[in-house]
């Protein structure tokens, strides 16, 4: 069950009260910091802590090197894993994002990012989603349960340019080892289905081996022209010979230099056996996977045609099964939107603290706040007609929305509440506007919280606001 609609204080307790920081007072301070950041997310602490005593205590907390990223998030990881052990289907979507602090020259100990000229941190996230169903257009709907795992680190020095033998590469520590590391803690219990999803950066042997060992299904976008078993050729050649099994329309989100559009694609599928790679320990076993090629036809001029080559353990014997694999992989954008929420909504790149370890500690808290931020929109989409419980959401908050916009004819549901919250944040809710984005929803949420704080101040002995 999602805890998104809990009050900020209740949410912070559910996420961080069990964090083991070596001193219960530190844990209590973490809960208080998370409460303030959930009410007013932002990378600059003064805007979240208007009282000087609270701000000073927050700076003192982030100035402790012994409080690590893993310690802060470990209780959240455990809560997410327990949620993923309930019967159902879950998507584990991985991606890496760069946190850019190049414009903060006073910050020390930052590593290189991009081409080596930028300065910042790298953040690798495993976002866990629970599938809630499929909409009328055959698209999966899900709710973010949290982070199953997350890693934050600095890359020291410029990217290495000197040549390196394959044995030297495989024997040293590599950033690629982060992929699917969350699965080393165990796979799903009986009655659960986990589906691991990643883009081309995760196309190598170890993530596939970890998925197979832990009995986790996978959808990995291919990058390498893999060698097939027993000298049967290569992946790309085999796919090119496969017949078209169907056509499909895929909605593409807007990206830099390309507008949003609907792509018409042809689909091919076949099952192949791949040659196991060589590692320092010896040759690895061969493995089998279904391959689904998605290739756009008739792409607009000056647009890069869509081309996905998906390796998956999911069945692909029927057109419905193949289409399901494609729709599930399209959910990979959720982790990109999560990173956007972390940067644009939670303001993780705005911090002016002067040491990298302090910022890493702040990132650990804001990364969990961003999950809550992101879910506000997804609840309205995945559970639009589910009634909202006043005891959970807050009867005073519903009273404010009712006084401002009137009570909806069907009562307060996730959809009507989120649209009304977004209207507080400036959303016009015109007929052709569609559903509001997470930024508008979160702006309205913050304004609504401040209205509740005003009620608490005026009626300190009365019923508390949710």
Backbone torsions as a table, in degrees:
resi	resn	phi	psi	omega
1	UNK	NA	137.5	179.7
2	UNK	-76.4	146.8	177.5
3	UNK	-108.4	19.8	-174.1
4	UNK	-60.6	-39.5	-173.1
5	UNK	-87.8	5.5	173.3
6	UNK	-68.7	159.2	173.7
7	UNK	-62.8	162.5	-177.5
8	UNK	-58.5	-41.8	-179.4
9	UNK	-67.0	-44.1	179.3
10	UNK	-64.0	-41.2	179.2
11	UNK	-62.0	-45.2	-178.3
12	UNK	-62.6	-38.9	177.8
13	UNK	-64.4	-44.5	-178.3
14	UNK	-64.0	-28.8	-176.3
15	UNK	-92.2	-34.5	-167.8
16	UNK	-125.4	-4.9	-174.8
17	UNK	-65.5	-23.3	-178.8
18	UNK	-97.9	8.4	178.4
19	UNK	-64.4	133.8	-179.3
20	UNK	-99.6	99.2	-176.3
21	UNK	-109.9	11.0	178.1
22	UNK	88.8	-12.5	-179.2
23	UNK	-155.6	127.1	-177.8
24	UNK	-60.5	-30.2	179.3
25	UNK	-66.1	-34.9	176.2
26	UNK	-65.1	-41.8	178.8
27	UNK	-62.3	-42.8	177.9
28	UNK	-62.9	-38.2	177.3
29	UNK	-66.4	-39.5	176.9
30	UNK	-59.7	-43.4	178.8
31	UNK	-61.7	-41.0	179.8
32	UNK	-67.9	-40.6	177.4
33	UNK	-62.4	-45.6	179.7
34	UNK	-62.9	-36.6	177.6
35	UNK	-60.9	-47.2	-179.4
36	UNK	-66.3	-40.4	-179.5
37	UNK	-69.7	-30.9	176.1
38	UNK	-70.1	-34.5	177.8
39	UNK	-71.9	-37.2	-176.8
40	UNK	-142.0	75.5	-174.9
41	UNK	-64.5	139.1	178.6
42	UNK	175.4	149.3	-178.1
43	UNK	-76.7	-18.4	177.9
44	UNK	-93.9	118.6	-173.1
45	UNK	-64.5	-35.5	-177.8
46	UNK	-56.4	-31.7	-179.1
47	UNK	-75.1	-21.7	178.4
48	UNK	-92.3	-19.0	-177.9
49	UNK	-127.9	84.0	-177.5
50	UNK	-68.5	-24.2	179.0
51	UNK	-85.5	130.7	-175.5
52	UNK	-60.8	-38.3	-178.7
53	UNK	-64.5	-41.0	178.4
54	UNK	-68.7	-38.2	179.1
55	UNK	-65.1	-43.2	179.5
56	UNK	-63.2	-40.2	178.5
57	UNK	-66.1	-36.8	178.3
58	UNK	-65.6	-44.2	177.6
59	UNK	-62.0	-38.7	179.5
60	UNK	-65.2	-37.4	178.6
61	UNK	-64.4	-46.9	-177.3
62	UNK	-73.5	-9.3	-179.1
63	UNK	-92.6	14.1	-178.3
64	UNK	-105.2	105.6	-179.4
65	UNK	-60.8	-25.6	-177.3
66	UNK	-76.2	-12.1	173.2
67	UNK	-88.0	108.0	-171.3
68	UNK	-99.1	165.6	176.5
69	UNK	-57.0	-46.0	-177.2
70	UNK	-65.9	-39.8	179.5
71	UNK	-62.3	-41.8	-178.3
72	UNK	-66.4	-40.8	-174.2
73	UNK	-92.4	-11.2	-171.6
74	UNK	-59.1	-39.9	179.8
75	UNK	-67.9	-34.4	175.5
76	UNK	-66.7	-41.7	176.9
77	UNK	-59.5	-42.9	-178.7
78	UNK	-65.5	-41.2	178.6
79	UNK	-63.4	-40.8	179.1
80	UNK	-65.2	-42.6	179.7
81	UNK	-62.8	-41.9	178.2
82	UNK	-62.4	-38.7	177.7
83	UNK	-64.8	-35.1	179.8
84	UNK	-76.8	-2.8	176.8
85	UNK	-92.9	-4.2	175.2
86	UNK	-76.9	148.8	-179.2
87	UNK	-54.7	134.6	179.3
88	UNK	150.1	-173.8	178.9
89	UNK	-110.9	137.5	-176.2
90	UNK	-133.7	141.2	174.8
91	UNK	-104.5	129.2	175.2
92	UNK	-111.1	101.5	-171.5
93	UNK	-106.3	125.7	-176.6
94	UNK	-114.1	146.8	175.3
95	UNK	-165.5	158.5	177.3
96	UNK	-115.3	139.2	178.5
97	UNK	-132.5	150.9	177.4
98	UNK	-97.8	132.2	173.3
99	UNK	-99.9	115.4	-168.8
100	UNK	-96.8	117.7	176.2
101	UNK	-121.3	28.2	-178.8
102	UNK	-60.5	-34.7	-178.3
103	UNK	-81.0	4.9	177.4
104	UNK	-114.1	74.4	-173.3
105	UNK	-64.1	-21.0	-178.6
106	UNK	-76.5	-14.7	-178.6
107	UNK	-76.4	123.9	-176.5
108	UNK	-93.1	159.2	170.6
109	UNK	70.9	21.0	175.7
110	UNK	-81.9	142.2	178.9
111	UNK	-91.0	179.2	-179.1
112	UNK	-83.4	147.4	174.8
113	UNK	-135.1	164.9	178.8
114	UNK	63.8	-128.4	-179.3
115	UNK	-84.4	8.2	179.3
116	UNK	101.6	-11.2	-179.3
117	UNK	-88.8	-23.2	178.6
118	UNK	-86.2	165.0	-179.2
119	UNK	-128.6	134.7	180.0
120	UNK	172.8	-157.0	-178.6
121	UNK	-122.8	158.8	173.3
122	UNK	-110.1	138.2	-176.8
123	UNK	-129.7	119.2	179.5
124	UNK	-111.8	120.6	-171.4
125	UNK	-118.8	139.7	169.6
126	UNK	-114.0	99.6	-176.1
127	UNK	-91.0	127.3	-178.8
128	UNK	-101.7	124.8	177.9
129	UNK	-119.5	141.1	172.3
130	UNK	-99.0	127.0	177.2
131	UNK	-71.8	124.5	-178.7
132	UNK	-99.4	-13.1	-178.0
133	UNK	146.3	-167.9	-178.1
134	UNK	-128.3	138.8	-178.0
135	UNK	-82.7	-176.3	-176.8
136	UNK	-66.3	-18.4	178.6
137	UNK	-100.8	20.6	175.2
138	UNK	62.5	39.9	176.0
139	UNK	-114.2	136.9	-179.3
140	UNK	-69.3	146.2	177.0
141	UNK	-120.3	136.8	-176.4
142	UNK	-144.5	166.7	176.6
143	UNK	-123.2	133.0	178.2
144	UNK	-74.4	120.3	177.4
145	UNK	-85.3	-27.3	-179.6
146	UNK	146.2	-165.1	179.6
147	UNK	-97.6	122.4	175.7
148	UNK	-76.2	-26.7	176.8
149	UNK	-167.9	155.7	176.6
150	UNK	-157.0	141.7	179.0
151	UNK	-128.3	138.9	179.0
152	UNK	-131.4	130.7	-177.0
153	UNK	-155.6	165.3	175.0
154	UNK	-105.8	139.5	175.9
155	UNK	-98.7	111.6	-174.1
156	UNK	-82.4	134.7	176.8
157	UNK	78.1	173.5	177.1
158	UNK	-73.4	156.2	175.5
159	UNK	-54.3	138.5	-177.2
160	UNK	-68.5	131.6	178.6
161	UNK	-109.2	-14.5	-175.5
162	UNK	-73.0	146.7	-179.1
163	UNK	-64.8	152.6	-174.6
164	UNK	-144.4	133.1	176.9
165	UNK	-71.7	159.7	-179.5
166	UNK	-63.6	-37.0	178.6
167	UNK	-64.5	-41.1	176.9
168	UNK	-62.6	-40.9	-179.6
169	UNK	-63.0	-45.9	-175.1
170	UNK	-74.5	-22.0	-177.7
171	UNK	-87.5	-19.1	-179.6
172	UNK	-94.0	164.3	176.6
173	UNK	-67.4	135.3	-175.6
174	UNK	-131.6	147.9	177.7
175	UNK	-64.5	-25.1	-179.0
176	UNK	-65.0	-16.6	-179.1
177	UNK	-68.6	-9.7	-179.3
178	UNK	-73.4	-22.5	-173.8
179	UNK	-68.4	128.5	177.9
180	UNK	63.5	18.4	179.1
181	UNK	-66.0	-24.7	178.5
182	UNK	-61.7	-26.1	-178.3
183	UNK	-76.1	-13.4	178.1
184	UNK	-67.7	-17.9	177.7
185	UNK	-81.8	-4.7	178.3
186	UNK	127.0	160.1	-179.2
187	UNK	-103.9	-164.9	-175.9
188	UNK	-79.2	150.1	174.3
189	UNK	-79.0	175.2	177.7
190	UNK	-60.5	134.5	-179.5
191	UNK	97.2	-5.8	179.2
192	UNK	-116.2	146.4	173.6
193	UNK	-122.1	121.9	174.7
194	UNK	-107.8	134.7	178.6
195	UNK	-123.4	113.7	-178.5
196	UNK	-87.0	128.4	-175.4
197	UNK	-129.2	131.4	176.0
198	UNK	-153.2	165.7	-178.9
199	UNK	-90.8	-161.8	-171.6
200	UNK	-65.2	-24.3	-178.9
201	UNK	-65.3	-23.6	-179.7
202	UNK	-94.9	14.0	-178.5
203	UNK	-86.7	82.0	169.5
204	UNK	-153.6	178.0	-164.7
205	UNK	-67.5	-41.9	-170.5
206	UNK	-60.1	-46.1	177.0
207	UNK	-59.5	-39.1	178.5
208	UNK	-65.6	-42.8	179.7
209	UNK	-63.1	-41.3	179.0
210	UNK	-64.8	-40.3	177.8
211	UNK	-62.7	-45.3	-178.9
212	UNK	-65.8	-40.2	-179.0
213	UNK	-66.4	-35.5	-178.2
214	UNK	-95.6	6.2	179.1
215	UNK	58.9	47.1	176.7
216	UNK	-111.4	130.1	175.4
217	UNK	-70.8	159.6	-178.3
218	UNK	-143.9	151.8	168.2
219	UNK	-134.4	109.1	-176.5
220	UNK	-122.0	126.5	177.4
221	UNK	-74.0	125.3	-175.7
222	UNK	-73.6	146.6	176.5
223	UNK	-124.6	-40.3	-175.2
224	UNK	-90.6	145.7	172.8
225	UNK	-83.4	82.1	-170.0
226	UNK	-64.4	149.4	175.6
227	UNK	-81.5	131.4	178.9
228	UNK	-83.5	161.3	-178.6
229	UNK	-69.0	152.0	172.1
230	UNK	56.2	36.6	175.1
231	UNK	64.0	29.6	-176.8
232	UNK	-83.5	8.7	178.8
233	UNK	105.7	-152.1	-177.6
234	UNK	-124.6	165.0	-175.0
235	UNK	-58.2	-52.5	-173.6
236	UNK	-61.5	-39.4	179.6
237	UNK	-65.1	-40.3	179.7
238	UNK	-66.8	-39.6	-179.8
239	UNK	-66.7	-38.4	-178.6
240	UNK	-62.0	-26.8	-179.3
241	UNK	-85.5	-12.4	-176.6
242	UNK	-74.0	143.6	178.6
243	UNK	-75.7	156.9	175.0
244	UNK	-70.8	128.4	-179.0
245	UNK	-104.0	-7.0	178.9
246	UNK	171.7	169.7	177.7
247	UNK	-125.0	155.8	-172.0
248	UNK	-154.5	154.5	172.7
249	UNK	-107.0	131.6	-179.3
250	UNK	-125.8	127.6	176.8
251	UNK	-79.5	124.6	178.6
252	UNK	-105.5	130.3	178.9
253	UNK	-76.0	156.0	179.4
254	UNK	-66.1	140.1	176.3
255	UNK	-133.6	173.3	-178.5
256	UNK	-57.0	119.0	177.7
257	UNK	82.6	-3.1	-179.8
258	UNK	-136.0	129.6	178.9
259	UNK	-79.1	160.6	175.3
260	UNK	-64.5	145.2	179.2
261	UNK	-158.7	170.2	174.8
262	UNK	-105.5	120.1	-177.6
263	UNK	-95.8	134.0	173.2
264	UNK	-94.9	123.0	-171.8
265	UNK	-125.6	152.7	169.3
266	UNK	-103.6	145.7	-174.0
267	UNK	-123.8	134.3	173.5
268	UNK	-125.3	150.5	178.5
269	UNK	-149.3	148.0	175.6
270	UNK	-163.8	164.6	178.1
271	UNK	-109.4	133.4	-175.3
272	UNK	-131.8	156.7	173.7
273	UNK	-109.7	126.4	-173.9
274	UNK	-106.8	147.0	178.6
275	UNK	-72.9	130.2	177.9
276	UNK	-70.6	139.9	-177.3
277	UNK	-77.4	168.1	174.5
278	UNK	-95.3	136.5	177.8
279	UNK	-128.6	168.3	179.2
280	UNK	-54.5	-27.3	179.5
281	UNK	-82.5	-6.3	-180.0
282	UNK	125.2	-176.5	179.6
283	UNK	-72.3	134.0	180.0
284	UNK	-86.8	156.5	-177.6
285	UNK	-63.5	149.8	171.7
286	UNK	-65.8	158.8	179.2
287	UNK	-143.6	157.7	179.6
288	UNK	-112.6	151.1	177.1
289	UNK	-158.3	152.0	170.5
290	UNK	-81.1	144.9	179.1
291	UNK	-119.1	131.1	177.4
292	UNK	-124.0	116.5	176.5
293	UNK	-99.9	130.0	177.6
294	UNK	-119.1	112.6	-175.8
295	UNK	-127.4	126.0	-179.3
296	UNK	-73.7	141.4	175.1
297	UNK	-118.0	140.6	178.5
298	UNK	66.7	39.7	179.4
299	UNK	-66.4	144.4	178.2
300	UNK	-60.4	154.5	176.7
301	UNK	-61.0	147.1	179.1
302	UNK	65.2	15.5	174.7
303	UNK	-114.6	139.6	178.3
304	UNK	-76.8	119.6	-178.3
305	UNK	-61.1	142.2	177.3
306	UNK	-70.7	132.0	175.8
307	UNK	-147.8	109.3	175.8
308	UNK	-113.7	133.7	172.7
309	UNK	-120.0	102.0	-169.6
310	UNK	-102.9	127.6	171.1
311	UNK	-99.2	128.5	-175.1
312	UNK	-146.6	152.0	173.1
313	UNK	-94.2	-7.0	-179.3
314	UNK	-72.9	150.5	-178.7
315	UNK	-64.8	144.1	-179.3
316	UNK	-136.2	37.9	-176.4
317	UNK	-82.2	-26.4	-179.4
318	UNK	-120.3	163.0	178.5
319	UNK	-62.6	-37.5	178.9
320	UNK	-62.1	-39.8	179.1
321	UNK	-68.0	-40.4	178.5
322	UNK	-64.5	-44.4	179.4
323	UNK	-62.4	-35.8	178.7
324	UNK	-64.1	-41.7	178.2
325	UNK	-59.4	-44.1	-178.9
326	UNK	-64.7	-44.4	-180.0
327	UNK	-64.5	-36.7	179.1
328	UNK	-68.6	-41.1	178.5
329	UNK	-64.2	-32.7	178.6
330	UNK	-62.5	-17.0	177.0
331	UNK	-73.4	-5.2	-179.3
332	UNK	-60.6	-23.7	179.5
333	UNK	-61.1	-19.3	-178.2
334	UNK	-60.0	-38.7	-179.3
335	UNK	-72.6	-30.7	174.4
336	UNK	-66.5	-39.9	178.0
337	UNK	-68.2	-32.5	175.4
338	UNK	-62.1	-46.3	178.6
339	UNK	-64.1	-33.1	175.9
340	UNK	-66.8	-40.7	177.3
341	UNK	-62.6	-37.9	179.7
342	UNK	-65.2	-38.5	-177.4
343	UNK	-84.5	-52.5	-174.0
344	UNK	-81.7	-35.2	-177.8
345	UNK	-89.5	-51.6	-178.7
346	UNK	-84.8	-9.1	174.6
347	UNK	63.8	39.4	-172.9
348	UNK	-66.4	-24.2	-178.7
349	UNK	-90.9	6.2	-177.1
350	UNK	-92.1	-8.5	-174.5
351	UNK	-62.4	140.0	178.8
352	UNK	-108.9	12.3	179.4
353	UNK	-64.3	150.9	-164.8
354	UNK	-97.6	1.1	177.7
355	UNK	-129.1	142.0	-175.9
356	UNK	-63.6	-38.8	-176.7
357	UNK	-66.0	-30.2	176.4
358	UNK	-66.4	-42.8	180.0
359	UNK	-67.1	-38.1	177.4
360	UNK	-59.0	-40.5	178.8
361	UNK	-64.8	-41.1	177.2
362	UNK	-64.9	-40.7	177.9
363	UNK	-58.8	-39.1	-179.0
364	UNK	-59.0	-37.0	179.2
365	UNK	-78.2	-48.0	-177.1
366	UNK	-64.6	-28.8	179.5
367	UNK	-63.4	-34.3	177.3
368	UNK	-78.2	-37.1	175.6
369	UNK	-58.7	-38.6	-177.6
370	UNK	-64.1	-30.7	176.2
371	UNK	-63.6	-42.7	178.6
372	UNK	-64.1	-42.1	178.5
373	UNK	-59.8	-46.4	-176.1
374	UNK	-65.7	-37.0	-174.8
375	UNK	-70.2	-20.2	-178.8
376	UNK	-58.3	-37.0	177.6
377	UNK	-79.5	-37.6	-175.7
378	UNK	-68.4	-32.0	178.1
379	UNK	-60.2	-43.2	-179.5
380	UNK	-66.2	-27.6	-178.7
381	UNK	-86.6	-40.6	-174.5
382	UNK	-85.9	-31.9	-179.4
383	UNK	-129.3	60.6	-170.9
384	UNK	-64.4	-36.2	-172.1
385	UNK	-102.1	6.8	179.3
386	UNK	-74.9	128.1	-179.1
387	UNK	-62.6	147.3	177.2
388	UNK	-92.9	129.6	179.1
389	UNK	-79.2	117.1	-180.0
390	UNK	-58.3	-30.9	-179.1
391	UNK	-68.2	-28.9	179.4
392	UNK	-87.5	-49.3	-176.4
393	UNK	-74.4	-34.8	-178.5
394	UNK	115.2	114.0	-177.1
395	UNK	-64.5	-33.9	179.7
396	UNK	-68.4	-36.9	178.2
397	UNK	-64.2	-42.0	176.5
398	UNK	-65.8	-35.0	178.5
399	UNK	-64.9	-39.5	178.4
400	UNK	-64.7	-44.6	179.1
401	UNK	-63.8	-39.1	178.7
402	UNK	-64.7	-42.8	-180.0
403	UNK	-65.2	-31.3	-176.1
404	UNK	-87.4	-38.6	-173.4
405	UNK	-121.1	-8.5	-175.6
406	UNK	85.3	151.8	-179.3
407	UNK	-78.2	131.8	179.1
408	UNK	-61.1	149.4	-178.9
409	UNK	-55.8	-36.8	-179.1
410	UNK	-92.8	9.6	-177.6
411	UNK	86.6	177.3	-177.1
412	UNK	-83.1	119.8	175.8
413	UNK	-119.4	174.9	178.5
414	UNK	-57.7	-41.3	-178.0
415	UNK	-67.2	-49.6	-176.2
416	UNK	-67.7	-34.8	177.8
417	UNK	-66.0	-47.2	-176.2
418	UNK	-68.1	-36.6	176.0
419	UNK	-64.6	-42.0	179.6
420	UNK	-67.3	-39.8	176.0
421	UNK	-60.8	-43.2	178.5
422	UNK	-63.7	-34.1	177.2
423	UNK	-64.1	-35.1	174.0
424	UNK	-62.4	-31.2	179.7
425	UNK	-88.2	5.3	176.1
426	UNK	110.0	-0.2	178.3
427	UNK	-70.4	133.0	-175.2
428	UNK	-83.3	-24.4	177.4
429	UNK	57.7	38.8	174.8
430	UNK	-76.2	164.7	-172.9
431	UNK	-58.1	-38.5	-177.4
432	UNK	-94.7	9.9	-175.9
433	UNK	-82.1	-15.6	-177.2
434	UNK	70.8	-160.9	179.2
435	UNK	-85.5	146.9	-179.3
436	UNK	-70.7	156.8	176.4
437	UNK	-84.2	167.1	-175.6
438	UNK	-65.4	-29.8	-179.1
439	UNK	-66.5	-43.0	178.2
440	UNK	-67.0	-41.7	178.9
441	UNK	-60.6	-45.0	-176.5
442	UNK	-69.5	-34.1	176.0
443	UNK	-63.6	-42.9	176.7
444	UNK	-65.4	-38.3	178.7
445	UNK	-60.4	-45.0	179.9
446	UNK	-63.2	-42.2	178.6
447	UNK	-63.5	-39.0	179.2
448	UNK	-65.5	-38.0	178.0
449	UNK	-63.4	-39.9	178.6
450	UNK	-65.9	-35.4	175.3
451	UNK	-61.9	-40.6	178.4
452	UNK	-66.0	-39.0	177.1
453	UNK	-61.7	-36.3	176.5
454	UNK	-62.9	-41.0	177.3
455	UNK	-64.3	-39.6	178.7
456	UNK	-62.4	-39.4	-179.8
457	UNK	-66.9	-40.8	-177.9
458	UNK	-74.7	-29.4	-178.2
459	UNK	-128.1	69.7	-174.0
460	UNK	-65.2	-23.5	-177.6
461	UNK	-100.6	-0.8	-179.2
462	UNK	-87.2	-165.5	-179.6
463	UNK	-69.4	132.6	-177.3
464	UNK	-74.7	149.6	178.6
465	UNK	-78.0	148.2	179.3
466	UNK	-72.6	NA	NA
